[in-house]
């Protein structure tokens, strides 16, 4: 395998989570008795550019298809994050009814709806037809396609260039990251701005977030490496923010390298220095991550076995992709974890891949009154514990698996 950015041959293993199905390959009742396809989940570190990555074991068009089950609008905290982003960008960059905001991986219109409310013209680009359909029903113009140079050239020829080009949690999802960034170069207006949000590799390593590794995440990104990738395509990062979302993310700001109207923030050099101080430009930083994941595996399985022996009931909340990575790496099935609750009706009445744990509506939780609720999307800890605070009425407790087992 070669690095998807600099083409260096990869030999240094960051972590090997063995094999699992694609994390969002939920099963119907009919599929429970059929064979499942497992793919390697082995991650490498590039010794030249320090891009952490997996191979495209399952093709992106097979992952992001018309049966994709992730709809962004089911998280209230994510909607609030998106609304605040819209207010901030509109004010900072003076967006108005003559601007064009383009979102890559616009999903169900969760974010562009807020720009539309401000009468700022919008265009969504989304490869999954079912989520795009929901966006279009909201009146959001959406192109159902994968983004890259091919599509960017077509849109630019149609004079659909972006004043603000954004993508939240998409940069890590593209197998050809160079083509993706090159496409952004083509689609951006001369003085336009790109913002991208993605989980920060530093947080993944420092906080043992190995469950954020799954097949639709092709790359795991540091600011250092992203700056290299963008510069290679004629784009310059002029600002960056560290965000609490998804366990710790970055929001980068980029413009054309030729655009001298952007003042480079001191935060750019400060974050590069911070990453270097952590050792992120050395291979030593990426060692020993396997052992940290194993500690979580042993603690969680020991807890579940202990509760089973004691006659206690444990269920989970949030049928998130990261939850499937955690459960499959730990070898947890429905004999130790009865079911998982999820608000998304597109996931309910289906089963998690490999573990075959059923996904149910929240009403089941209230009826059953289990002893423990394992929070699989631990990054939404505050939102979920507030939403499910009523479990304390019967003495129920929450279990947080990452970065280490915690019972609250």
C-alpha positions in Angstrom: 0.0 0.0 0.0 1.2 3.5 -0.9 0.4 6.8 1.0 -2.7 8.3 -0.7 -1.0 11.7 -0.6 2.8 11.4 -1.1 2.9 7.8 -2.5 5.4 6.6 0.1 5.3 2.8 0.6 3.6 2.2 4.0 5.0 -0.4 6.4 4.4 1.2 9.8 1.2 -0.1 11.4 -0.6 2.5 13.6 -3.3 0.0 14.8 -4.8 -3.3 13.7 -8.5 -3.6 14.6 -8.6 -7.0 12.8 -11.7 -7.4 10.6 -15.2 -6.1 10.6 -18.1 -5.2 8.2 -18.5 -1.6 7.1 -19.8 0.2 10.2 -23.0 1.5 8.6 -23.9 -1.8 7.0 -27.0 -2.4 9.2 -28.9 -5.6 8.6 -32.5 -6.4 7.8 -34.2 -9.4 9.3 -33.7 -11.3 6.1 -29.9 -10.6 6.1 -29.4 -12.1 9.6 -29.1 -15.6 8.2 -26.9 -14.6 5.3 -23.1 -14.4 5.2 -21.5 -11.0 6.0 -18.4 -9.6 4.3 -15.6 -8.6 6.7 -12.9 -6.2 5.6 -9.5 -5.6 7.2 -9.3 -2.6 9.6 -5.6 -2.1 9.6 -4.3 1.5 9.8 -0.8 2.7 8.7 1.3 5.8 9.4 3.1 7.4 6.5 6.8 8.0 7.6 7.1 10.9 5.2 4.0 13.1 5.6 2.5 11.4 8.7 -0.9 10.9 7.1 -2.6 8.1 9.1 -4.7 6.0 6.7 -6.4 2.8 5.8 -6.7 1.3 2.3 -9.9 1.5 0.4 -10.9 -2.0 1.4 -14.5 -1.3 0.6 -15.1 1.1 -2.2 -16.6 4.5 -1.3 -19.5 4.2 -3.7 -20.5 0.9 -2.0 -20.4 2.7 1.4 -22.1 5.9 0.5 -25.1 4.5 -1.4 -28.8 5.0 -1.4 -29.2 2.9 1.8 -26.9 5.1 3.8 -28.4 5.4 7.3 -26.6 8.4 8.8 -28.8 11.5 8.9 -27.2 14.5 10.5 -30.4 16.2 11.7 -31.0 13.6 14.5 -28.4 15.3 16.8 -29.7 18.4 18.5 -26.2 19.5 19.5 -25.0 19.1 15.9 -27.8 21.3 14.7 -27.0 23.9 17.2 -23.3 23.7 16.2 -24.4 24.2 12.5 -26.6 27.2 13.3 -23.8 28.9 15.2 -21.5 28.2 12.3 -23.9 29.8 9.9 -24.2 33.0 12.0 -20.4 33.2 12.4 -19.5 32.7 8.8 -22.3 35.1 7.5 -21.0 37.9 9.7 -17.2 37.2 9.3 -17.3 37.0 5.5 -20.2 39.3 4.7 -22.3 36.7 3.0 -25.6 37.9 1.5 -28.1 37.2 -1.3 -25.4 37.6 -3.9 -23.2 35.0 -2.4 -23.1 31.3 -3.0 -22.5 28.8 -0.2 -21.6 25.3 -1.3 -21.4 22.3 1.1 -19.6 19.1 0.3 -21.4 16.1 1.8 -24.5 18.2 2.7 -26.4 15.1 3.9 -30.0 16.0 4.7 -29.6 19.7 4.6 -28.9 20.0 8.3 -26.6 23.0 7.9 -27.6 24.7 4.6 -31.1 25.2 5.9 -29.8 27.9 8.2 -28.1 29.8 5.3 -31.3 29.4 3.3 -33.2 31.0 6.2 -30.9 34.0 5.8 -31.6 34.1 2.1 -28.1 33.2 1.2 -28.1 31.1 -2.0 -26.9 27.5 -1.3 -25.9 24.4 -3.2 -25.5 21.0 -1.6 -23.3 18.2 -3.0 -24.2 14.8 -1.6 -23.6 11.3 -3.0 -26.2 9.4 -0.9 -29.6 9.8 -2.7 -31.8 9.1 0.3 -30.3 11.9 2.5 -30.1 14.3 -0.5 -33.8 13.6 -1.0 -34.6 14.9 2.5 -32.5 18.1 1.8 -34.3 18.7 -1.5 -37.7 18.4 0.3 -36.4 21.3 2.4 -36.0 23.3 -0.8 -32.2 23.0 -0.8 -30.7 22.6 -4.3 -28.6 19.5 -4.2 -26.4 17.7 -6.7 -26.4 13.9 -6.0 -22.8 13.0 -6.9 -19.3 12.4 -5.5 -17.2 15.5 -5.4 -13.8 15.8 -7.1 -12.1 17.5 -10.1 -14.7 16.0 -12.5 -17.7 17.5 -10.8 -15.9 20.7 -9.8 -14.9 21.5 -13.4 -18.5 21.0 -14.5 -20.0 23.3 -11.9 -17.3 25.9 -12.5 -18.2 25.9 -16.2 -21.8 26.5 -15.2 -20.5 29.5 -13.2 -21.4 28.0 -9.8 -18.3 29.0 -8.0 -18.4 29.3 -4.2 -17.9 32.3 -2.0 -17.9 29.9 0.9 -17.1 26.2 0.3 -17.5 24.0 3.3 -17.4 20.4 4.4 -18.0 19.0 7.8 -16.6 15.5 8.5 -16.0 14.8 4.9 -12.3 15.3 4.4 -11.5 12.0 6.2 -14.2 10.2 4.1 -12.6 10.5 0.7 -10.3 7.9 -0.7 -8.6 10.2 -3.2 -8.0 13.2 -1.0 -5.7 14.9 -3.6 -8.5 14.9 -6.2 -11.0 16.2 -3.6 -8.8 19.1 -2.6 -7.9 19.9 -6.2 -11.7 20.0 -6.9 -12.1 22.6 -4.2 -9.4 24.7 -5.8 -11.5 24.7 -9.0 -14.8 25.5 -7.4 -13.7 28.3 -5.2 -14.1 32.0 -6.2 -11.0 34.1 -6.5 -11.4 35.6 -3.0 -13.6 32.8 -1.6 -13.1 30.9 1.6 -13.0 27.1 2.3 -13.8 25.8 5.8 -13.4 22.1 6.6 -14.1 20.4 10.0 -12.6 17.0 10.8 -11.6 15.0 13.9 -8.1 16.0 15.0 -5.6 13.1 15.0 -4.0 14.5 18.1 -7.2 14.0 20.0 -7.6 10.5 18.7 -4.2 9.5 19.9 -4.1 11.4 23.2 -7.7 10.3 24.2 -7.6 6.7 22.9 -10.4 7.3 20.4 -9.7 4.2 18.4 -13.4 3.6 17.8 -13.5 6.5 15.4 -11.5 4.3 13.0 -13.8 2.6 10.5 -13.9 1.8 6.8 -15.6 5.0 5.6 -12.8 7.1 7.4 -10.0 6.7 4.9 -7.7 9.3 6.5 -6.9 10.5 10.1 -5.6 14.0 9.9 -3.2 16.3 11.7 -3.0 20.1 10.9 0.6 19.5 9.7 -0.5 17.0 7.1 -3.6 18.9 6.0 -1.5 22.0 5.4 0.8 19.9 3.1 -2.1 18.5 1.1 -3.7 21.9 0.6 -0.5 23.6 -0.4 0.2 20.9 -2.9 -3.0 22.0 -4.7 -2.4 25.8 -4.5 -4.5 26.4 -1.4 -3.2 28.1 1.8 -4.5 27.7 5.3 -4.9 31.1 6.9 -6.7 30.2 10.1 -7.6 27.3 12.3 -9.8 26.6 15.4 -9.8 23.8 17.8 -13.4 22.6 18.5 -14.9 20.2 21.0 -17.1 18.4 18.4 -16.6 14.6 17.8 -14.2 14.3 20.7 -12.0 17.2 19.4 -12.0 18.6 15.9 -10.3 21.2 13.8 -11.9 23.8 11.7 -9.5 25.0 9.0 -9.9 28.1 6.8 -8.3 28.1 3.4 -8.1 30.4 0.3 -6.2 30.5 -2.9 -2.5 30.8 -2.5 -2.6 33.7 -4.9 -5.2 35.5 -2.8 -3.2 37.9 -0.7 -6.4 39.5 0.9 -6.3 36.9 3.8 -4.2 37.6 6.8 -2.6 34.5 8.2 -3.7 34.0 11.8 -1.1 33.4 14.6 -3.2 30.3 15.4 -1.7 28.6 12.3 1.9 28.7 13.6 0.7 28.0 17.2 -1.0 24.8 16.2 1.8 23.6 14.1 4.1 24.2 17.0 1.7 22.4 19.4 1.6 19.3 17.2 5.4 19.3 16.8 5.8 19.6 20.6 3.6 16.5 20.9 6.0 14.7 18.5 3.4 14.3 15.7 6.1 14.7 13.1 7.9 11.6 14.4 6.9 8.0 14.1 7.5 7.5 17.8 4.2 9.4 18.5 2.2 6.8 16.8 3.7 3.8 18.6 1.9 1.9 21.4 -1.6 2.9 20.3 -2.6 -0.8 19.9 -1.9 -1.4 23.6 -4.2 1.5 24.6 -7.1 0.1 22.6 -6.5 -3.3 24.2 -6.9 -1.8 27.7 -10.4 -0.5 26.7 -11.3 -3.9 25.2 -10.4 -5.8 28.4 -12.1 -3.3 30.7 -15.4 -3.2 28.7 -15.7 -7.0 28.2 -14.9 -7.6 31.9 -17.6 -5.2 33.0 -20.2 -6.8 30.7 -19.4 -10.3 31.9 -19.5 -9.2 35.5 -22.9 -7.6 35.1 -24.2 -10.7 33.3 -23.0 -12.9 36.1 -24.7 -10.6 38.6 -28.0 -10.7 36.7 -27.9 -7.1 35.7 -29.2 -5.8 32.4 -27.0 -3.7 30.1 -28.2 -2.0 26.9 -26.6 0.6 24.7 -27.6 4.0 23.3 -26.7 5.3 19.9 -26.2 3.0 16.9 -23.2 5.1 15.8 -20.5 3.9 13.4 -17.9 4.3 16.2 -20.0 2.0 18.3 -19.8 -0.8 15.8 -16.0 -0.5 15.7 -15.9 -0.7 19.5 -18.3 -3.7 19.7 -16.7 -5.6 16.9 -13.1 -5.1 18.1 -14.2 -6.2 21.6 -16.1 -9.2 20.3 -19.3 -8.1 22.0 -22.6 -9.8 20.8 -26.2 -9.7 21.8 -25.7 -12.1 24.6 -23.9 -9.4 26.6 -25.6 -6.3 25.2 -29.4 -6.8 24.7 -30.1 -4.0 22.3 -29.1 -0.5 21.3 -31.5 2.5 21.3 -31.4 5.1 18.5 -33.6 8.0 17.6 -33.1 7.6 13.9 -36.0 5.6 12.5 -33.8 4.6 9.5 -31.8 2.5 11.9 -34.6 1.1 14.0 -35.8 -2.4 13.4 -32.4 -3.3 12.0 -29.4 -5.1 13.5 -25.9 -3.9 14.0 -23.4 -5.6 11.6 -21.4 -8.5 13.0 -22.7 -8.2 16.6 -26.4 -8.7 15.5 -27.6 -6.4 18.3 -31.1 -5.1 17.5 -31.7 -1.4 17.1 -34.9 -0.2 18.8 -36.8 3.0 19.6 -36.4 4.8 22.9 -39.8 3.6 24.2 -38.2 0.2 24.8 -35.7 1.7 27.2 -38.5 3.3 29.3 -40.4 0.0 29.4 -37.5 -2.3 30.3 -35.7 0.0 32.9 -32.2 -1.6 32.5 -29.5 -1.2 35.1 -26.9 0.3 32.8 -26.9 2.2 29.5 -23.6 2.1 27.5 -23.1 5.3 25.5 -21.6 4.4 22.2 -21.5 7.9 20.8 -19.5 9.1 23.8 -18.8 12.4 22.0 -22.5 13.3 22.7 -22.2 12.5 26.3 -23.7 15.7 27.6 -26.6 15.7 25.1 -27.5 12.0 25.7 -27.2 12.0 29.5 -29.5 15.0 29.7 -31.9 13.4 27.3 -32.0 10.1 29.2 -31.7 11.6 32.7 -34.9 9.8 33.6 -33.0 6.4 33.9 -31.8 7.6 37.3 -35.5 7.4 38.5 -35.0 3.6 38.7 -31.4 3.7 39.7 -30.0 3.3 36.2 -26.4 4.3 35.4 -24.5 5.4 32.3 -21.4 3.7 31.1 -18.8 5.7 29.1 -16.3 3.4 27.3 -13.8 6.0 25.9 -11.1 7.0 26.8 -11.4 4.6 29.7 -14.3 2.8 31.3 -16.4 5.2 33.5 -19.7 4.6 35.3 -21.8 7.7 36.1 
